[in-house]
Amino acid sequence: MLVLLIILSITLDVAREVCFKMAAGWEAESLSPPMPASHTSTLRAPYAWTACGFLCWAVEIIIWTAVLAQLPLSIAFPLMSITYAATPLASWLFLGETISNRRWLGAGFVTAGAAMIGSTGIG
């Protein structure tokens, strides 16, 4: 159950960042009035992505608190560094961002380090 909570916390952290990036990606000009009625969904889109990001954050805080109730902070916090590997993966999959081989290698090192720390305390 603890591992599932950690995975869920990491997933929500990554989802939050993708939502915020989606909200930030809307052009400022597309939000300037006057706007035809057919474009009102364009106006709402950045706010919807921001709200989704905040919702992910709120749920993550609850789950993270549950993780901390079961695991020392000195183990739990380094495990969250997996988000440094998972976020580029999500940005590549969902946003079409290009990730260099050097960044993939760095993400691999971060993941290996988190695995080493996690293997000492989750059991």
Beta strands, then each sheet from edge to edge (+ up, - down):
end
